[in-house]
Amino acid sequence: MTDRVFDDQRQCPLCGQSDGFRFVTDGGTRFTAERVVFCPVCSLVMLNPRMSPQAVRGYYAGDDFSRDFRGADRPDADAMAYRDMRAERRWRLLSGLLPDRARCLEIGCGAGNFLAQLERGGHEALGIDASTGYARQAAELGRRAIAGWFPDDLPAAWNQFDAVLLFQVIEHVDEPVALLRAVRERLVPGGLLVLEYPDLEVALRRESLRTTYFQNSHLRDYRRFTMELVLCSAGFCPQRVIYEENSPPFDKNVLVIASADPTVQAPIRECGDYSCPDSEAFYRLLVEKLERSRHHRAELATHKNRWRLRERAMRLLRPLTRRHRAS
């Protein structure tokens, strides 16, 4: 089990404001020392405190993440079937958007399900994943996949790509801008970034939002505004945004296709404004949806307690009823 070392953040990692964060919840999925807070300037939602960068690496490399959220170090047949379904859906959305016979890198490739789709589509694909067990599974199934951390463990022979793909990865990353800058350096001119993330703003379209939406492995939760800030800070220009029209939990997923912007030479923080115009309204909606979920759960618990009391009373009355009938 990885030693969980937690770091507190005094400044927003995206906009740099230090005027104080606003509380969201401390009751998400598998929480220990974490709580979720909101930046009132840029509207970034984040864990604070959150696992230190060193603890995060150990959490994935030691397969603690796989055991906590995937149920095992390696996927079983049911898990592989689910992952194949997700890979096929992503392929249907992206196959016509990738360059022909592209050289692709998938960061966070898991068991290699989407790598298989890329190879069948005529692309050359490499995968890298921080979870050791899943990366080994992909390699054993014939995929070109390595266990490690991008970009540190990327093979020297693989340093330029036509497309780099990250599915459900960016929310797990402590320094997303640094990661995407490293991606940009390894894209050929005209290369594409394909990024899928769970969008909190889209999730708020639901009637309510459970506190378990927040996970202790999700260091940041993004909405479109904050994701665009991250992309622009890393030198990317979004070209296309695809929303998944499906039922929960997939309804919150958003695919962004972006290209390197040659005109962006400096972080947007040095030349732009990080203030979100509807930050306060977004926070109020977030709190309202969480409170609605809490109220619903409280009502459900009350009904369950009443049912239990009724069942208990019926059990106690049955012997009296039998004696009454016998007499």
C-alpha positions as CSV (number, residue, x, y, z in Angstrom):
1,M,0.0,0.0,0.0
2,T,1.4,3.4,-1.0
3,D,2.1,5.8,1.7
4,R,-0.3,8.7,1.2
5,V,1.5,12.0,1.7
6,F,-0.7,15.0,1.3
7,D,0.2,18.5,0.2
8,D,-1.9,21.6,0.9
9,Q,-2.3,24.3,-1.8
10,R,-2.3,27.9,-0.9
11,Q,-2.6,29.2,-4.5
12,C,-4.8,28.1,-7.4
13,P,-2.6,26.0,-9.6
14,L,-4.3,27.4,-12.7
15,C,-4.9,31.1,-12.1
16,G,-2.5,31.7,-9.2
17,Q,-5.0,33.5,-7.0
18,S,-4.4,33.2,-3.2
19,D,-7.6,34.9,-1.9
20,G,-8.9,31.7,-0.5
21,F,-10.8,28.7,-1.8
22,R,-14.5,27.9,-1.2
23,F,-15.6,24.6,0.2
24,V,-17.4,22.1,-1.9
25,T,-17.4,18.7,-0.1
26,D,-15.3,16.3,1.8
27,G,-17.5,13.2,1.2
28,G,-16.5,11.9,-2.2
29,T,-15.3,8.4,-3.2
30,R,-12.7,6.8,-1.0
31,F,-11.7,10.0,0.7
32,T,-9.2,10.1,3.5
33,A,-7.5,13.5,4.1
34,E,-8.9,15.1,1.0
35,R,-11.6,17.7,0.5
36,V,-12.8,19.4,-2.7
37,V,-12.6,23.2,-3.0
38,F,-13.5,25.8,-5.6
39,C,-11.4,28.7,-7.0
40,P,-13.6,31.8,-7.0
41,V,-11.6,33.4,-9.8
42,C,-11.2,30.8,-12.6
43,S,-13.8,28.3,-11.2
44,L,-11.3,25.4,-11.1
45,V,-12.5,22.6,-8.8
46,M,-9.7,20.6,-7.0
47,L,-8.7,18.4,-4.2
48,N,-7.0,20.4,-1.4
49,P,-5.0,18.9,0.2
50,R,-4.2,16.3,-2.4
51,M,-1.6,13.5,-2.7
52,S,1.9,14.8,-3.4
53,P,3.4,14.2,-6.8
54,Q,5.7,11.5,-5.4
55,A,2.7,9.8,-3.7
56,V,0.7,10.0,-6.9
57,R,3.4,8.1,-8.8
58,G,3.6,5.4,-6.2
59,Y,-0.2,5.1,-6.1
60,Y,-0.3,4.2,-9.8
61,A,2.9,2.3,-10.2
62,G,2.1,0.1,-7.1
63,D,-1.3,-0.7,-8.7
64,D,-3.2,0.8,-5.7
65,F,-5.3,2.9,-8.1
66,S,-6.2,-0.3,-10.1
67,R,-7.2,-2.1,-7.0
68,D,-9.2,0.9,-5.6
69,F,-11.1,1.9,-8.7
70,R,-10.8,-1.0,-11.1
71,G,-11.1,-3.8,-8.6
72,A,-7.9,-5.7,-9.5
73,D,-4.3,-5.3,-10.7
74,R,-5.4,-6.6,-14.1
75,P,-8.7,-6.6,-16.0
76,D,-10.8,-9.8,-16.1
77,A,-13.0,-10.8,-19.0
78,D,-15.9,-8.5,-18.0
79,A,-13.6,-5.5,-17.6
80,M,-12.0,-6.2,-21.0
81,A,-15.4,-6.4,-22.6
82,Y,-16.4,-3.1,-21.1
83,R,-13.1,-1.5,-22.2
84,D,-13.5,-2.9,-25.7
85,M,-17.0,-1.2,-25.8
86,R,-15.5,2.1,-24.7
87,A,-12.7,1.8,-27.3
88,E,-15.1,1.0,-30.1
89,R,-17.2,4.0,-29.2
90,R,-14.2,6.3,-29.2
91,W,-13.0,4.9,-32.5
92,R,-16.4,5.6,-34.1
93,L,-16.1,9.3,-33.0
94,L,-12.4,9.7,-34.0
95,S,-11.5,7.4,-36.9
96,G,-12.3,10.0,-39.6
97,L,-10.5,12.8,-37.8
98,L,-7.0,11.2,-37.5
99,P,-4.4,11.5,-40.3
100,D,-4.0,8.5,-42.5
101,R,-1.5,5.9,-41.2
102,A,-0.7,8.2,-38.3
103,R,2.0,7.5,-35.7
104,C,0.1,7.7,-32.5
105,L,0.8,7.8,-28.8
106,E,-1.8,7.0,-26.2
107,I,-1.0,8.2,-22.7
108,G,-2.8,6.2,-20.1
109,C,-3.4,3.3,-22.5
110,G,-4.7,0.9,-19.8
111,A,-4.9,-2.7,-21.2
112,G,-4.4,-1.5,-24.7
113,N,-8.0,-1.7,-26.0
114,F,-7.8,1.5,-28.0
115,L,-4.3,0.7,-29.2
116,A,-5.9,-2.4,-30.8
117,Q,-8.4,-0.1,-32.6
118,L,-5.6,2.2,-33.9
119,E,-3.7,-0.8,-35.2
120,R,-6.7,-2.2,-37.0
121,G,-7.3,1.2,-38.5
122,G,-3.8,1.1,-40.1
123,H,-2.1,3.4,-37.6
124,E,1.2,2.8,-35.8
125,A,0.5,3.0,-32.1
126,L,2.5,3.1,-28.8
127,G,0.9,3.2,-25.4
128,I,2.3,4.2,-22.0
129,D,0.5,3.7,-18.7
130,A,1.5,4.4,-15.1
131,S,-0.4,1.3,-13.8
132,T,2.1,-1.5,-14.1
133,G,-0.4,-4.4,-14.2
134,Y,-2.6,-2.9,-16.9
135,A,0.4,-2.0,-19.1
136,R,1.8,-5.5,-18.8
137,Q,-1.6,-6.9,-19.8
138,A,-1.6,-4.7,-22.9
139,A,2.0,-5.9,-23.8
140,E,1.0,-9.6,-23.3
141,L,-1.9,-9.1,-25.6
142,G,0.5,-8.0,-28.4
143,R,0.1,-4.3,-28.1
144,R,3.2,-2.0,-28.1
145,A,2.8,-0.7,-24.5
146,I,5.1,0.2,-21.7
147,A,4.6,0.8,-18.0
148,G,5.9,4.2,-17.0
149,W,5.4,7.9,-16.7
150,F,5.2,10.3,-19.7
151,P,7.5,11.8,-20.8
152,D,10.2,10.4,-18.5
153,D,9.9,6.8,-19.6
154,L,9.1,7.3,-23.3
155,P,11.5,5.3,-25.5
156,A,14.1,7.5,-27.3
157,A,13.1,6.1,-30.7
158,W,9.5,7.3,-30.1
159,N,9.8,11.1,-29.9
160,Q,7.6,12.5,-32.7
161,F,3.9,11.7,-33.3
162,D,1.1,12.7,-35.6
163,A,-1.5,12.3,-32.8
164,V,-1.3,12.0,-29.0
165,L,-4.4,10.7,-27.2
166,L,-5.3,11.0,-23.5
167,F,-8.6,9.4,-22.4
168,Q,-9.7,10.2,-18.9
169,V,-6.1,11.1,-17.8
170,I,-5.9,14.9,-17.4
171,E,-8.0,15.0,-14.3
172,H,-5.5,12.6,-12.6
173,V,-2.5,14.9,-13.3
174,D,-1.0,17.4,-10.8
175,E,0.6,19.6,-13.5
176,P,-1.6,19.4,-16.6
177,V,-0.1,22.4,-18.4
178,A,3.4,20.9,-18.0
179,L,2.1,17.5,-19.3
180,L,0.5,19.1,-22.4
181,R,3.6,21.2,-23.2
182,A,5.6,18.0,-23.2
183,V,3.0,16.6,-25.6
184,R,3.2,19.6,-27.8
185,E,7.0,19.2,-28.1
186,R,6.5,15.7,-29.4
187,L,3.9,16.5,-32.1
188,V,4.9,16.9,-35.7
189,P,3.7,20.2,-37.4
190,G,0.0,19.9,-37.8
191,G,-0.2,17.1,-35.3
192,L,-3.3,16.6,-33.1
193,L,-4.0,16.3,-29.4
194,V,-7.1,14.2,-28.6
195,L,-8.2,14.6,-25.0
196,E,-11.2,13.1,-23.2
197,Y,-12.2,14.3,-19.8
198,P,-15.2,14.3,-17.4
199,D,-16.7,17.8,-17.6
200,L,-18.2,19.0,-14.3
201,E,-20.3,21.6,-16.0
202,V,-21.9,19.0,-18.2
203,A,-22.5,16.7,-15.2
204,L,-24.4,19.6,-13.5
205,R,-27.1,19.3,-16.2
206,R,-28.3,16.3,-14.2
207,E,-31.1,16.8,-11.6
208,S,-28.6,16.3,-8.8
209,L,-24.9,15.5,-8.3
210,R,-23.8,13.0,-5.8
211,T,-20.8,13.8,-3.7
212,T,-19.3,10.5,-4.9
213,Y,-18.9,12.2,-8.3
214,F,-15.6,13.4,-6.8
215,Q,-12.8,10.9,-6.5
216,N,-9.6,11.1,-4.5
217,S,-7.7,10.2,-7.7
218,H,-9.1,13.2,-9.5
219,L,-6.8,16.0,-8.5
220,R,-8.7,18.5,-10.7
221,D,-12.3,18.7,-12.0
222,Y,-12.7,20.8,-15.2
223,R,-15.4,22.6,-17.0
224,R,-15.1,24.0,-20.6
225,F,-13.7,27.3,-19.4
226,T,-10.9,25.9,-17.2
227,M,-10.0,23.2,-19.8
228,E,-9.6,25.8,-22.5
229,L,-7.3,27.8,-20.1
230,V,-5.2,24.7,-19.6
231,L,-5.0,24.0,-23.4
232,C,-4.2,27.6,-24.3
233,S,-1.5,27.8,-21.5
234,A,0.1,24.7,-23.1
235,G,0.0,26.2,-26.5
236,F,-3.0,24.4,-28.0
237,C,-5.9,25.7,-29.9
238,P,-9.1,23.6,-29.6
239,Q,-10.4,22.7,-33.1
240,R,-13.4,20.5,-32.2
241,V,-15.4,19.6,-29.1
242,I,-17.5,16.4,-29.1
243,Y,-20.1,15.8,-26.3
244,E,-21.1,12.2,-25.6
245,E,-24.9,12.0,-25.8
246,N,-25.5,9.1,-23.4
247,S,-26.9,8.3,-20.0
248,P,-24.9,8.6,-16.8
249,P,-22.0,8.1,-16.2
250,F,-20.9,8.6,-19.8
251,D,-23.0,11.8,-20.4
252,K,-20.4,13.9,-18.7
253,N,-17.5,12.9,-21.0
254,V,-16.2,15.4,-23.5
255,L,-13.7,14.9,-26.3
256,V,-11.5,17.8,-27.4
257,I,-9.4,17.7,-30.6
258,A,-6.8,20.4,-30.5
259,S,-3.8,21.4,-32.6
260,A,-0.6,23.2,-31.6
261,D,-0.9,26.9,-31.9
262,P,2.3,28.4,-33.3
263,T,1.3,31.9,-32.2
264,V,1.2,30.9,-28.5
265,Q,4.7,31.4,-27.1
266,A,4.0,32.3,-23.5
267,P,1.5,31.0,-20.9
268,I,-1.9,32.7,-21.1
269,R,-1.4,33.9,-17.5
270,E,1.3,36.3,-18.8
271,C,-0.9,37.8,-21.5
272,G,-4.5,37.0,-20.7
273,D,-7.2,37.0,-18.1
274,Y,-8.1,33.9,-16.0
275,S,-11.2,35.4,-14.5
276,C,-14.3,33.3,-15.2
277,P,-17.3,35.6,-15.9
278,D,-19.9,33.2,-14.3
279,S,-17.7,31.8,-11.5
280,E,-20.2,32.7,-8.7
281,A,-23.2,31.3,-10.6
282,F,-21.4,28.1,-11.4
283,Y,-20.4,27.6,-7.7
284,R,-24.0,28.2,-6.5
285,L,-25.3,25.7,-9.1
286,L,-22.7,23.1,-7.9
287,V,-23.7,23.5,-4.2
288,E,-27.4,23.4,-5.1
289,K,-27.0,20.1,-7.0
290,L,-25.0,18.6,-4.2
291,E,-27.5,19.7,-1.6
292,R,-30.3,18.3,-3.7
293,S,-28.6,14.9,-3.8
294,R,-27.9,15.0,0.0
295,H,-31.6,15.9,0.6
296,H,-32.7,13.0,-1.6
297,R,-30.5,10.5,0.2
298,A,-31.8,11.8,3.6
299,E,-35.4,11.3,2.4
300,L,-34.5,7.8,1.1
301,A,-32.8,6.9,4.4
302,T,-36.0,8.1,6.3
303,H,-38.2,5.9,4.1
304,K,-35.9,2.9,4.7
305,N,-35.9,3.4,8.4
306,R,-39.7,3.6,8.5
307,W,-39.9,0.4,6.4
308,R,-37.5,-1.4,8.8
309,L,-39.6,-0.2,11.8
310,R,-42.8,-1.4,10.1
311,E,-41.2,-4.8,9.3
312,R,-40.0,-5.1,12.9
313,A,-43.4,-4.3,14.3
314,M,-45.0,-6.9,12.0
315,R,-42.6,-9.6,13.2
316,L,-43.4,-8.8,16.8
317,L,-47.2,-8.9,16.1
318,R,-47.3,-12.2,14.2
319,P,-47.1,-14.4,17.3
320,L,-49.9,-12.4,18.9
321,T,-52.0,-12.7,15.8
322,R,-51.5,-16.5,15.7
323,R,-52.6,-16.9,19.3
324,H,-55.6,-14.7,18.8
325,R,-56.7,-16.8,15.8
326,A,-56.1,-20.0,17.8
327,S,-58.3,-18.9,20.6
